[in-house]
Amino acid sequence: MSESEKILTIEKLSAGYKSGRQEKNVFSNVNATAARGELVAVIGRNGSGKSTLLRTITGLQRYSAGKIYFEKNQIKQN
C-alpha cells in the first residue's frame, strides 16, 4: 500500500480507563493502517477493547500514548 492510498494510520496506540488514581490499559502498542475503499473489521472477544479502540480513533476517548493520522493529518487530543 502506498502512502497516498492510506486514509488511516495508527502508531503505537495505547488507551484505557482511569478509576480513581489507577489507570487500566485496555490495549497498548497497537499499529494499523487502512486504505481508501478498504473494508476493515475489528473482531475479538467481549471485553477485549474493540469499542475502546473505535471510541479512541473517533476522538470520543483520550489515549495515553501513540499517534492517529487521518488523511495524513494527526488527530490530536483536546
Contacts in CASP RR format, 6 or more apart in sequence:
PFRMAT RR
TARGET T0000
AUTHOR 0000-0000-0000
METHOD contacts of the structure
MODEL  1
MSESEKILTIEKLSAGYKSGRQEKNVFSNVNATAARGELVAVIGRNGSGK
STLLRTITGLQRYSAGKIYFEKNQIKQN
1 33 0 8 1.000
1 35 0 8 1.000
5 35 0 8 1.000
5 36 0 8 1.000
6 33 0 8 1.000
6 34 0 8 1.000
6 35 0 8 1.000
6 36 0 8 1.000
6 69 0 8 1.000
6 72 0 8 1.000
7 34 0 8 1.000
7 35 0 8 1.000
7 36 0 8 1.000
7 37 0 8 1.000
7 70 0 8 1.000
7 71 0 8 1.000
8 32 0 8 1.000
8 33 0 8 1.000
8 34 0 8 1.000
8 57 0 8 1.000
8 68 0 8 1.000
8 69 0 8 1.000
8 70 0 8 1.000
9 32 0 8 1.000
9 33 0 8 1.000
9 67 0 8 1.000
9 68 0 8 1.000
9 69 0 8 1.000
10 30 0 8 1.000
10 31 0 8 1.000
10 32 0 8 1.000
10 33 0 8 1.000
10 57 0 8 1.000
10 67 0 8 1.000
10 68 0 8 1.000
10 69 0 8 1.000
11 31 0 8 1.000
11 66 0 8 1.000
11 67 0 8 1.000
11 68 0 8 1.000
11 69 0 8 1.000
12 29 0 8 1.000
12 30 0 8 1.000
12 31 0 8 1.000
12 65 0 8 1.000
12 66 0 8 1.000
12 67 0 8 1.000
13 27 0 8 1.000
13 28 0 8 1.000
13 29 0 8 1.000
13 30 0 8 1.000
13 31 0 8 1.000
13 53 0 8 1.000
13 56 0 8 1.000
13 63 0 8 1.000
13 65 0 8 1.000
13 66 0 8 1.000
13 67 0 8 1.000
13 68 0 8 1.000
14 25 0 8 1.000
14 27 0 8 1.000
14 28 0 8 1.000
14 29 0 8 1.000
14 30 0 8 1.000
14 63 0 8 1.000
14 64 0 8 1.000
14 65 0 8 1.000
14 66 0 8 1.000
15 25 0 8 1.000
15 26 0 8 1.000
15 27 0 8 1.000
15 52 0 8 1.000
15 53 0 8 1.000
15 56 0 8 1.000
15 61 0 8 1.000
15 62 0 8 1.000
15 63 0 8 1.000
15 64 0 8 1.000
16 23 0 8 1.000
16 24 0 8 1.000
16 25 0 8 1.000
16 26 0 8 1.000
16 27 0 8 1.000
16 52 0 8 1.000
16 61 0 8 1.000
16 63 0 8 1.000
16 64 0 8 1.000
17 23 0 8 1.000
17 24 0 8 1.000
17 26 0 8 1.000
17 52 0 8 1.000
18 24 0 8 1.000
23 64 0 8 1.000
25 64 0 8 1.000
26 47 0 8 1.000
26 49 0 8 1.000
26 52 0 8 1.000
27 48 0 8 1.000
27 49 0 8 1.000
27 52 0 8 1.000
27 53 0 8 1.000
28 65 0 8 1.000
30 53 0 8 1.000
34 40 0 8 1.000
42 50 0 8 1.000
42 53 0 8 1.000
42 54 0 8 1.000
43 50 0 8 1.000
44 50 0 8 1.000
52 61 0 8 1.000
55 61 0 8 1.000
56 62 0 8 1.000
56 63 0 8 1.000
56 68 0 8 1.000
57 68 0 8 1.000
57 75 0 8 1.000
59 75 0 8 1.000
59 77 0 8 1.000
62 77 0 8 1.000
63 77 0 8 1.000
67 74 0 8 1.000
68 74 0 8 1.000
68 75 0 8 1.000
69 75 0 8 1.000
END
